[in-house]
């Protein structure tokens, strides 16, 4: 931590300690390779989406798709549904994330550690887990709704989607707020307290204003996540369609690529606006550094009733999360949920017969993609933070976009771009690895950038002055210094790869099967027990691999780094 | 507070580099696996069947003198009994696009690859999805053979020029009405639309037991009927066609507008309503009878019934995909899949569709011994895209709460 102290890391995107742009062949070559990868796998597919929306099946210029989106009531409803869901999820998720973080930071208790671990569960679990458990518990034959309260609750629709999305995405907001609350300067609140202000008054006039950028950021990030979500609308949306699911049906059901592309563009607009707002407006107004030293540990909630209430709410949420995951495990062992609750192992046997290949393929491809992501993210991060070259901002922006655009948009862009020469890679492992790479690049890149801001460039300069080449310095000085942040980035990349669905769903092929798509198929074919067993196995693999990776590289992936990565999503 | 010692730092750096090197080493492995895109580069392979006589060496048994005895050259006897020998010439690989239940596909694929030593991969997609995939790939297909979607989709695909004609010798055993006159597709099974009734739920709620199609419109059944979405499911499209063909299109649209008020949910796949029937989330599902019977066999309170005023049925088809990269293997599959032995595999994997080959044993004859309508496959195929889109845009989105 001594190295970090001298670099205040004012803003994540302010270039620090960069010299003038000195062209050198090694740098040029690196730039060309990195720029080529980013252009080919992010910019090119997105360009395809934009252009295909205006081309009909015969390849003629045609605005029919956009006209029908603008004029047909069905598509207007879908657009409104999407925005409504995004807004509600963002508001509730941010509120819950804030409450959770505030409690964990300001109400110290022995439960803190456990509560924190529970909040991580939804972040690294497969996309259908929460929704399936919610149906089993709160659906028409739900154990809770029908079994305990004897009511028939229809969970399919907006209500179920909000429940599931809030529980899935609130941890993202939680991590943002946790980081901010730990680093907010305690002296301001202590001063207010010293001048006799009440707890509620301080909260309103000091704490909240300090956290405003965090609130705005969390709202925007959750809005983006909600819009991009495909798995939950498919499973629990019922007849409530959103843009992500409608564009998916346009492609897989109607084989109308023009409509699918046009719907994607409509989905892209609010997502991209939110992304740009978050990046250029919220981030620049940050009063506190996410990467500095923890300073805010000393402020506590004084009122015991308040403390109890906060803890109670958080424990309630955590208990709900735990209940959902326990339901998944039990569901995997139950013969037919709702009809025959006898225990069985037959579903696991079924998964081993049906899904072994998918599990192996997915794990293997995720393992291949993870270090590649780390390498690419580190290289881009290093170039962006330490070097000065034309197009630096564009490289950073486009790299981040691969993860920020909704997965369906990128997936559709991938088939449009890569199912024809010159780069014909559909049906191969390449396209899946490329997709993993692009989707988790922002996690790796943010980790690298945040970590690099903590490393004083003078250490690297000393190495260069002693005669080491740029590559040697990078390899022997920079990389070891930011290793733990890289590990954290890799952990999240791997979990994201294993559980990705919205983009990858378009790219499976006879040779390469993806576990999440197999789970969706099993659900659709009515093999709910097997689907749940499959989900359980996928979760176990993710947890085991994360544990193994942490162990392998040493327990250096401290919570600080994990936090930085997630806050950067 | 956590200054890493230089020794530890170097060790872990080495480990990190090893990881990086490992990931770099996987690239050539991936490259080796990436055969599909490489295939178009070796273009002559696509023409392999026509070029086959030029290379007699690979099939010593069949062609000692291809020109000498023209009468013997098609050798119907040898082909009629598909010998367990590898095909004459080809990649030894086959990609199958399949729609039936997973266990059946797996059993079928395993039997084929065991018999012929051909490495066979498959992807399961519903009928609508399969057609969409072929259209999307437009002449550059990932797959060689398409097996087991309702033939409505095959008729549409043929009209779009996505299929290749191939008449195997075994096709002679298939009745004329279950195959395309020009050999673009062949039927492999028959299945009738039925109703799955969760008797427990129906009884507990005191709901009326439906007898004819119009009974499904009763207001008491609000939110109790599940069917798949015709835009993505062949099953649902067969259901829509059943009504449209017996009542005419206008009356048909009226029927589905009315039925929509009772619909709990439109699922993506045809068999998916069974998930909600099994879990007692809904009382009635419109599903193929063979899919319903799986739940009956599980011992769940599910009854399989049929509308008394006539039900529709599907012929599950099979075709060679135009532009397929493994044509000899695909032909081998088609020839084999029409044999009685191949058509009896389904019943071993809980797939109770009736085989099209009269010589094959019928697992559940009663499923087809119900009142069937005179289903017009040509009409269904010709109007598929229009009707699916209209359903998606006008029927399904209407509010029904």
HADDOCK unambig.tbl for C-alpha pairs under 7 A between the chains (distance, minus, plus):
assign (segid A and resid 1 and name CA) (segid B and resid 1 and name CA) 6.31 0.50 0.50
assign (segid A and resid 1 and name CA) (segid B and resid 2 and name CA) 6.41 0.50 0.50
assign (segid A and resid 1 and name CA) (segid B and resid 3 and name CA) 6.91 0.50 0.50
assign (segid A and resid 74 and name CA) (segid B and resid 393 and name CA) 5.92 0.50 0.50
assign (segid A and resid 74 and name CA) (segid B and resid 397 and name CA) 6.09 0.50 0.50
assign (segid A and resid 140 and name CA) (segid B and resid 281 and name CA) 5.21 0.50 0.50
assign (segid A and resid 141 and name CA) (segid B and resid 279 and name CA) 6.65 0.50 0.50
assign (segid A and resid 141 and name CA) (segid B and resid 280 and name CA) 6.29 0.50 0.50
assign (segid A and resid 141 and name CA) (segid B and resid 281 and name CA) 5.65 0.50 0.50
assign (segid A and resid 238 and name CA) (segid B and resid 265 and name CA) 5.86 0.50 0.50
assign (segid A and resid 239 and name CA) (segid B and resid 265 and name CA) 6.31 0.50 0.50
assign (segid A and resid 251 and name CA) (segid B and resid 132 and name CA) 6.98 0.50 0.50
assign (segid A and resid 252 and name CA) (segid B and resid 129 and name CA) 4.90 0.50 0.50
assign (segid A and resid 252 and name CA) (segid B and resid 132 and name CA) 5.54 0.50 0.50
assign (segid A and resid 252 and name CA) (segid B and resid 133 and name CA) 6.78 0.50 0.50
assign (segid A and resid 253 and name CA) (segid B and resid 128 and name CA) 5.41 0.50 0.50
assign (segid A and resid 253 and name CA) (segid B and resid 129 and name CA) 5.16 0.50 0.50
assign (segid A and resid 253 and name CA) (segid B and resid 132 and name CA) 5.99 0.50 0.50
assign (segid A and resid 253 and name CA) (segid B and resid 231 and name CA) 5.25 0.50 0.50
assign (segid A and resid 253 and name CA) (segid B and resid 232 and name CA) 4.46 0.50 0.50
assign (segid A and resid 254 and name CA) (segid B and resid 132 and name CA) 6.26 0.50 0.50
assign (segid A and resid 254 and name CA) (segid B and resid 231 and name CA) 6.34 0.50 0.50
assign (segid A and resid 255 and name CA) (segid B and resid 132 and name CA) 4.18 0.50 0.50
assign (segid A and resid 255 and name CA) (segid B and resid 133 and name CA) 6.95 0.50 0.50
assign (segid A and resid 255 and name CA) (segid B and resid 135 and name CA) 6.48 0.50 0.50
assign (segid A and resid 255 and name CA) (segid B and resid 136 and name CA) 6.24 0.50 0.50
assign (segid A and resid 337 and name CA) (segid B and resid 279 and name CA) 6.06 0.50 0.50
assign (segid A and resid 338 and name CA) (segid B and resid 279 and name CA) 4.81 0.50 0.50
assign (segid A and resid 338 and name CA) (segid B and resid 280 and name CA) 6.72 0.50 0.50
assign (segid A and resid 339 and name CA) (segid B and resid 278 and name CA) 6.90 0.50 0.50
assign (segid A and resid 339 and name CA) (segid B and resid 279 and name CA) 5.89 0.50 0.50
assign (segid A and resid 368 and name CA) (segid B and resid 23 and name CA) 5.61 0.50 0.50
assign (segid A and resid 368 and name CA) (segid B and resid 26 and name CA) 6.91 0.50 0.50
assign (segid A and resid 371 and name CA) (segid B and resid 20 and name CA) 6.10 0.50 0.50
assign (segid A and resid 371 and name CA) (segid B and resid 23 and name CA) 6.30 0.50 0.50
assign (segid A and resid 372 and name CA) (segid B and resid 23 and name CA) 6.72 0.50 0.50
assign (segid A and resid 424 and name CA) (segid B and resid 37 and name CA) 5.77 0.50 0.50
assign (segid A and resid 425 and name CA) (segid B and resid 37 and name CA) 5.72 0.50 0.50
assign (segid A and resid 427 and name CA) (segid B and resid 36 and name CA) 6.47 0.50 0.50
assign (segid A and resid 427 and name CA) (segid B and resid 142 and name CA) 6.63 0.50 0.50
assign (segid A and resid 428 and name CA) (segid B and resid 34 and name CA) 5.03 0.50 0.50
assign (segid A and resid 428 and name CA) (segid B and resid 36 and name CA) 6.67 0.50 0.50
assign (segid A and resid 429 and name CA) (segid B and resid 30 and name CA) 6.45 0.50 0.50
assign (segid A and resid 429 and name CA) (segid B and resid 34 and name CA) 6.43 0.50 0.50
assign (segid A and resid 430 and name CA) (segid B and resid 30 and name CA) 6.97 0.50 0.50
assign (segid A and resid 480 and name CA) (segid B and resid 9 and name CA) 6.30 0.50 0.50
assign (segid A and resid 480 and name CA) (segid B and resid 13 and name CA) 5.95 0.50 0.50
assign (segid A and resid 509 and name CA) (segid B and resid 123 and name CA) 6.67 0.50 0.50
assign (segid A and resid 510 and name CA) (segid B and resid 95 and name CA) 6.24 0.50 0.50
assign (segid A and resid 510 and name CA) (segid B and resid 121 and name CA) 5.21 0.50 0.50
assign (segid A and resid 510 and name CA) (segid B and resid 122 and name CA) 4.87 0.50 0.50
assign (segid A and resid 510 and name CA) (segid B and resid 123 and name CA) 5.16 0.50 0.50
assign (segid A and resid 511 and name CA) (segid B and resid 121 and name CA) 6.25 0.50 0.50
assign (segid A and resid 524 and name CA) (segid B and resid 268 and name CA) 6.65 0.50 0.50
assign (segid A and resid 524 and name CA) (segid B and resid 269 and name CA) 5.66 0.50 0.50
assign (segid A and resid 524 and name CA) (segid B and resid 272 and name CA) 4.74 0.50 0.50
assign (segid A and resid 525 and name CA) (segid B and resid 269 and name CA) 6.48 0.50 0.50
assign (segid A and resid 525 and name CA) (segid B and resid 271 and name CA) 5.34 0.50 0.50
assign (segid A and resid 525 and name CA) (segid B and resid 272 and name CA) 4.85 0.50 0.50
assign (segid A and resid 526 and name CA) (segid B and resid 271 and name CA) 6.41 0.50 0.50
assign (segid A and resid 526 and name CA) (segid B and resid 272 and name CA) 4.84 0.50 0.50
assign (segid A and resid 526 and name CA) (segid B and resid 274 and name CA) 5.75 0.50 0.50
assign (segid A and resid 526 and name CA) (segid B and resid 275 and name CA) 4.28 0.50 0.50
assign (segid A and resid 527 and name CA) (segid B and resid 275 and name CA) 6.99 0.50 0.50
assign (segid A and resid 528 and name CA) (segid B and resid 275 and name CA) 6.67 0.50 0.50
assign (segid A and resid 553 and name CA) (segid B and resid 12 and name CA) 6.63 0.50 0.50
